[in-house]
Amino acid sequence: MKPMEQHAREYSFCAYCPKVCRFSCPVSESTKTETTSTWGKMTAAHLALTHQRPLDEGSAKALHACTGCMRCTEFCKHHNQPAGALFAARSATIAKGLQPAGAASTLATFAQSQNPFGRQLAPLVAAWKAETPVRYPFFPGCTALVKRSELIDQTLAVASAFGAPLGVSRAAARCCGYPLYAAGAFELFQAHARAFAETIEAYPELVVKDPSCAFTLKVIYPRFEVKMPARIRTVYEVLDENLPHAPVKPPMEEAVAYHDACHLGRGLQQYDEPRRLLRRAVSSVREAPSSGAEGGCSGGGGLLPRTLQETSVDVARRQAAELQQDGETIVTACPTSRRMFERAGRQSEDLLAVLKRWLDTKEGP
């Protein structure tokens, strides 16, 4: 069965819906068009699948106007899942040569280097060699390796202080393959996933930093019949589990705004763990009016920063405006979200960086 055919039910449910979830899509809220609403995108896929209207450049662009944030699903009475269905529809744009340039270039880069950044990751991974025994192999993700290497040092330091020492895994030299999935290149994704799974056969557990990577390995791989030999855990659940072993010290006198990363929250249902960690480190945490399962999106997923760059930044700006009522720093557990907030001109910090600063604070005068 072709990718789109597997989602016929989802397409039809949205196509015949009276658009009651229109407000939930961060992309359509930014573009202010019906074409990029959940209804508009899913209707384009439905009409293409049923041969009522062939895909063209405009509808192909609309199919890529989705971050995969899953927010629309939370407001759907039928719990319809447009994110995966729209990614599947992107496979048809590849077949017809209608992919937006940003998506096509991402696939080209991936084909060359096996990651979306066009870098060789193995030399970057080799920079971290554990000099003491470790408890868990650690998979930081491409974004941290290439764009935020300091996050790896911070995570290793925090984990050690919590009594759960990590060591960067050699498997980190390979991307999890999320960009292939988001682009709709499902055959390439499945082949890549199988090859990735073979690299970690010796690990009983793998601790993952990037929520998108953890979601891909734990949720998406099984959908493609790729069995992971290791138990996938996020660094946030491991650290939360070890909170009783963390240093006993007061929180920093800071007020921050917390952003729920889409793949960590809606994807993996981890809402409480990062909040408990953050509240140990700072004295005040602001919640947005829409948080938890209904929380907003930073605009960084689904290849949106590469296919609709200005829209992705506007999505981040809108989410930041909802979070920062008094100009607080936005704290997020997602490296990509942090990048998006910074691109939108807002101050943002990674949760692990906050924890590291807390551990480094000196008590007393």
Long-range contacts (C-beta under 8 A, 24 or more apart in sequence): 2-91, 3-88, 3-89, 3-91, 3-92, 3-184, 3-186, 4-45, 4-48, 4-49, 4-88, 4-89, 4-91, 4-92, 5-49, 6-88, 7-45, 7-84, 7-85, 7-88, 7-89, 8-49, 10-42, 10-80, 10-81, 10-82, 10-84, 10-85, 11-42, 11-43, 11-45, 11-46, 11-49, 11-85, 11-89, 12-46, 13-42, 13-78, 13-80, 14-38, 14-39, 14-42, 14-43, 14-46, 14-80, 14-82, 15-39, 15-42, 15-43, 15-46, 15-47, 20-75, 20-77, 21-72, 21-75, 21-76, 23-75, 24-71, 24-72, 24-74, 24-75, 25-66, 25-71, 25-72, 26-67, 26-69, 26-71, 26-296, 26-297, 26-299, 26-315, 26-318, 26-319, 27-65, 27-66, 27-67, 27-299, 27-304, 27-308, 27-311, 27-315, 28-65, 29-315, 29-318, 30-299, 30-311, 30-314, 30-315, 30-318, 31-65, 31-311, 35-62, 35-65, 36-62, 36-65, 38-72, 38-82, 41-65, 41-66, 41-82, 41-86, 42-82, 42-85, 42-86, 44-89, 45-85, 45-86, 45-89, 48-89, 48-92, 49-89, 55-92, 55-93, 55-96, 55-98, 56-98, 57-98, 60-93, 60-96, 60-98, 60-99, 60-100, 61-100, 61-307, 61-308, 63-89, 63-90, 63-93, 64-90, 64-93, 64-99, 64-100, 64-103, 64-302, 64-303, 64-304, 64-307, 64-308, 65-304, 65-307, 65-308, 65-311, 66-302, 66-304, 67-262, 67-297, 67-299, 67-300, 67-301, 67-302, 67-304, 67-312, 67-315, 68-182, 68-262, 68-301, 68-302, 69-262, 69-266, 69-297, 69-301, 69-302, 70-262, 70-266, 70-267, 71-262, 71-266, 71-294, 71-295, 71-296, 71-297, 73-266, 74-266, 74-293, 74-294, 75-294, 83-302, 84-223, 87-181, 87-182, 87-183, 87-184, 87-302, 88-184, 88-186, 89-184, 90-182, 90-183, 90-184, 91-184, 91-185, 91-186, 92-184, 93-184, 94-183, 94-184, 94-185, 99-183, 100-307, 100-308, 102-303, 102-306, 102-307, 102-308, 102-309, 103-183, 103-303, 103-306, 103-307, 105-306, 106-179, 106-183, 106-303, 106-306, 107-179, 107-180, 107-183, 107-185, 107-188, 110-175, 110-179, 110-180, 110-188, 114-174, 114-175, 114-192, 115-142, 115-146, 115-174, 115-175, 115-179, 116-142, 116-175, 116-179, 117-142, 117-146, 117-147, 119-145, 119-146, 121-145, 121-146, 121-172, 121-173, 121-174, 121-175, 122-173, 124-149, 124-173, 125-168, 125-169, 125-170, 125-172, 125-173, 128-152, 128-156, 128-167, 128-168, 130-165, 130-167, 130-168, 132-165, 133-165, 134-165, 134-166, 134-167, 135-164, 135-165, 135-166, 136-164, 136-165, 136-166, 136-167, 136-205, 136-206, 136-207, 136-233, 136-238, 137-166, 137-167, 137-168, 137-169, 137-171, 137-200, 137-203, 137-205, 137-206, 137-207, 138-166, 138-167, 138-168, 138-169, 138-172, 138-206, 138-207, 138-208, 138-209, 138-235, 139-169, 139-171, 139-172, 139-176, 139-206, 139-207, 139-208, 139-209, 139-213, 140-168, 140-172, 140-209, 140-210, 141-172, 141-176, 141-208, 141-209, 141-210, 141-212, 141-213, 141-335, 142-175, 142-210, 142-213, 143-210, 143-335, 143-336, 143-339, 144-209, 144-210, 144-335, 145-172, 147-335, 147-339, 148-335, 148-338, 148-339, 148-350, 150-353, 151-209, 151-335, 151-350, 151-352, 151-353, 152-209, 154-350, 154-352, 154-353, 154-355, 154-356, 155-209, 155-235, 155-352, 157-356, 157-359, 158-239, 158-352, 158-355, 158-356, 158-359, 159-235, 159-238, 159-239, 161-246, 161-247, 161-359, 162-239, 162-242, 162-243, 162-245, 162-246, 163-242, 163-245, 163-246, 164-238, 164-239, 164-241, 164-242, 164-245, 166-207, 166-235, 169-200, 169-203, 169-206, 170-199, 171-196, 171-199, 171-200, 171-203, 171-206, 174-199, 176-212, 176-213, 176-216, 176-217, 177-216, 178-212, 178-213, 178-215, 178-216, 178-220, 179-303, 181-216, 181-220, 182-301, 182-302, 182-303, 183-303, 186-224, 189-224, 190-224, 190-225, 190-226, 193-220, 193-221, 193-224, 193-226, 194-226, 197-221, 197-226, 197-227, 197-228, 197-229, 200-228, 200-229, 200-230, 201-229, 201-230, 203-229, 203-230, 204-230, 204-231, 205-230, 205-231, 205-232, 205-233, 206-230, 206-231, 206-232, 206-233, 207-233, 207-234, 207-235, 207-238, 208-232, 208-233, 208-234, 208-235, 209-234, 209-235, 209-335, 209-352, 210-334, 210-335, 210-336, 211-261, 211-262, 211-263, 211-264, 211-267, 211-268, 211-333, 211-334, 212-263, 212-301, 212-334, 212-336, 214-263, 214-264, 214-267, 214-268, 215-263, 215-264, 215-267, 215-268, 218-268, 219-267, 219-268, 234-264, 234-268, 234-270, 234-273, 235-352, 236-264, 236-270, 236-273, 236-274, 236-277, 236-333, 236-351, 237-270, 237-273, 239-273, 239-277, 239-355, 240-272, 240-273, 240-274, 240-276, 240-277, 243-276, 243-277, 243-280, 246-280, 247-359, 249-358, 249-361, 249-363, 250-363, 251-279, 251-280, 251-281, 251-282, 251-283, 251-358, 252-281, 252-282, 252-283, 252-357, 252-358, 252-361, 253-283, 254-282, 254-283, 254-284, 254-329, 255-282, 255-283, 255-284, 255-285, 255-286, 255-326, 255-328, 256-282, 256-284, 256-285, 256-286, 256-328, 256-329, 256-330, 256-331, 256-349, 256-354, 257-285, 257-286, 257-288, 257-323, 257-324, 257-325, 257-328, 257-329, 257-330, 257-331, 258-285, 258-286, 258-287, 258-291, 258-323, 258-330, 258-331, 258-332, 259-288, 259-295, 259-296, 259-298, 259-319, 259-323, 259-330, 259-331, 259-332, 259-334, 259-337, 259-341, 260-291, 260-292, 260-295, 261-298, 261-332, 261-333, 261-334, 261-337, 262-295, 262-297, 262-298, 262-301, 262-334, 263-301, 263-334, 264-333, 264-334, 265-292, 265-293, 265-295, 266-293, 266-295, 274-333, 274-351, 277-351, 277-355, 278-331, 278-351, 278-354, 280-355, 280-358, 281-354, 281-355, 281-357, 281-358, 282-331, 282-354, 282-358, 285-331, 286-323, 286-325, 286-326, 286-328, 288-319, 288-322, 288-323, 289-322, 290-322, 296-322, 296-323, 298-332, 298-334, 298-336, 298-337, 298-340, 298-341, 299-340, 300-334, 300-336, 300-337, 300-339, 300-340, 301-336, 305-340, 312-340, 313-340, 313-343, 313-344, 314-344, 315-340, 316-340, 316-341, 316-343, 316-344, 316-346, 317-344, 317-345, 317-346, 320-344, 320-346, 320-348
